[in-house]
Amino acid sequence: MAESKTRLGVSAYAISVFFVTLGANGVRNALGWWGFLAVAVALTAWGIVLFVRLKPERFRWYRLPAPIYWFLTLAALSILWSQYRWESVLGVLAQLATTLLAVVLAFVLSWHEVLRTLASALRWLIGVSFAFELFVALVVRHPVLQPIAEAPDSGKVPKLLYWSRDLLFAGGPVQGIVASSVLFGFIGLLGVIVFGIQLRAGLVRPFAGWFWLVAALAVIALTRGATVWVALAATAVALALALWARRLGPERRVPLYATGAAILLAAAGLVLFARDTVFGLLGKSGDLTGRLETWHKVIELAEQRPWFGWGWVSYWAPWAEPFASLDVKAGVTVMSAHNAWLDVWLQLGIVGVLAFAPIVVLTMWRVWFRAVDPPRRGYGPPLPYATSALWPFLVMVALLVQSLTESRLLIEGNWVLLILLAVKSRFDFQLPSPDTEPTKLPWRRVPIPRDTATVAVAGS
């Protein structure tokens, strides 16, 4: 009973972290900046207490991927040469706290618990968002301004400042509680991955699984985001390649890698030479909704301090230079480079990119082989393939694709997912099994999985 209550508390904490970090905009709108700060501090303190009480036996500082240390150390040192020193201090503290949340989750949760708690948080985010949009459509009946936003003196409110634009019954784009169709669409994409894996692995009841999978697909359709559709297509291709790799085995994958490289080159060619046509089919402009202009300005600024950047800040500080006068879209100061890699170059220079890239590359490398190679019990025969082994790889693909048009990979929920997968794939490569992880009482009953590998996962 005590063990069951402990796992219930761990699950509640994980769901809270995923909900608050992935839905940070909604939490800020509901509680204000000071309320959001209080919640963030409480989650950080709760995580420290939980970690100290549980004392994970497998925790060792050296098990954390070295590039994480490189990146965080460089970000902290950048305070010394930052052009906005106070903002850099706040940005570094936020980065360290978010990293701490991810590390705690990586060590106190099993792989199955990460999947289950992430799915629960996504259901809450999607469910609350649809309830909010329905309330606005039926009761309020007009667009709702974000509480933390200030309307301009001209009286004309930019679209970016609305919490909801009351477009649910007009077919979208809806914004959910996160006040952004782009962010809400990405939550829907994560939902498609996670709910689909749970359904296929038999970890949820069929009705509930299909209901939430359809809800996640509805999010993608109603947000009408071209970049999310591109990320969904990339995820589907990655899934097909992973399933093909499983059938080939480790020794016969040269044709697969050649095919993957050809697909990447073809995608790059379409973006470079047929961008207007491709995004025109998705109802978007070829300049990626003004992103090309922003990227040009960011590159010009980054070239002024190419090696160590202007100093880490995470979110751009719109009141501080050079951000205050860098770029304005629809009357609103731009808050990021809309590309994680350009943002790292701008803030930490080429050295920062060299520290950040290994986090992404090595994590992708590990989750790929975890997805396609059979886990083993010691030196015994390989376990049967488990459907649930695929989700970390698919989530990493979605995060990587989104990082090309958004900077969310560097902050809040996306950073938590990146660091969690980086750390957990480093020290816990194999699927949980009775031989590698003690059996724990589940905090609730789950349906019997369809394959023997996920039986071990569900019992972890």
TAPEUR-V7544 format. One record per backbone hydrogen bond with DSSP energy under -0.5 kcal/mol. NH is the residue of the N-H (numbers start at 0). CO is the residue of the C=O. Records with the same first field share a line. If there is no record, write none. Layout:
NH->CO + CO
//
This chain:
4->0
5->1
6->2
7->3
8->4
9->5
10->6
11->7
12->8
13->9
14->10
15->11
16->12
17->13
18->14
19->15
20->16
21->17
22->18
23->20
26->22
27->23
28->24
29->25
30->26
31->27
34->30
35->31
36->32
37->33
38->34
39->35
40->36
41->37
42->38
43->39
44->40
45->41
46->42
47->43
48->44
49->45
50->46
51->47
52->48
53->49
54->50
58->55
62->59
63->60
67->64
68->64 + 65
69->65
70->66
71->67
72->68
73->69
74->70
75->71
76->72
77->73
78->75
79->76
80->77
81->77
82->309
87->83
88->84
89->85
90->86
91->87
92->88
93->89
94->90
95->91
96->92
97->93
98->94
99->95
100->96
101->97
102->98
103->99
104->100
105->101
106->102
107->103
108->104
113->109
114->110
115->111
116->112
117->113
118->114
119->115
120->116
121->117
122->118
123->119
124->120
125->121
126->122
127->123
128->124
129->125
130->126
131->127
132->128
133->129
134->130
135->131
136->132
137->133
138->134
139->134
140->135
143->163
145->160
148->145
154->151
156->154
157->155
160->157
161->158
162->143
163->143
170->167
171->166
172->221
173->221
177->174
178->175
179->174
183->179
184->180
185->181
186->182
187->183
188->184
189->185
190->186
191->187
192->188
193->189
194->190
195->190 + 191
196->192
197->193
198->194
199->195
200->196
201->197 + 198
202->197
203->197
208->204
209->205
210->206
211->207
212->208
213->209
214->210
215->211
216->212
217->213
218->214
219->215
220->216
221->217
222->218
223->219
224->219
225->223
228->224
229->225
230->226
231->227
232->228
233->229
234->230
235->231
236->232
237->233
238->234
239->235
240->236
241->237
242->238
243->239
244->240
245->241
246->242
247->243
248->244
251->248
252->249
256->252
257->253
258->254
259->255
260->256
261->257
262->258
263->259
264->260
265->261
266->262
267->263
268->264
269->265
270->266
271->267
272->268
273->268 + 269
277->273
278->274
279->275
280->276
281->277
282->279
283->278
287->284
290->286 + 287
291->286
293->289
294->290
295->291
296->292
297->293
298->294
299->295
300->296
301->297
302->298
303->300
304->300 + 301
305->302
308->304
309->345
310->346
314->312
315->334
317->315
319->316
322->319
323->319
325->322
326->322
328->331
331->328
333->326
339->402 + 405
340->402
342->338
343->339
344->340
345->341
346->342
347->343
348->343 + 344
349->305
350->306
351->347
352->348
353->349
354->350
355->351
356->352
357->353
358->355
359->355
360->356
361->357
362->358
363->359
364->360
365->361
366->362
367->363
368->364
369->365
370->366
371->367
372->368
376->380
377->375
379->376
382->374
388->385
389->386
393->389
394->390
395->391
396->392
397->393
398->394
399->395
400->396
401->397
402->398
403->400
404->401
405->401
409->406
410->407
412->20
413->410
414->410
415->411
416->412
417->413
418->414
419->415
420->416
421->417
422->418
423->419
424->420
425->421 + 422
426->422
427->423
435->432
436->432
439->458
449->200
453->450
454->450
455->451
456->452
457->453
458->454
459->456
//
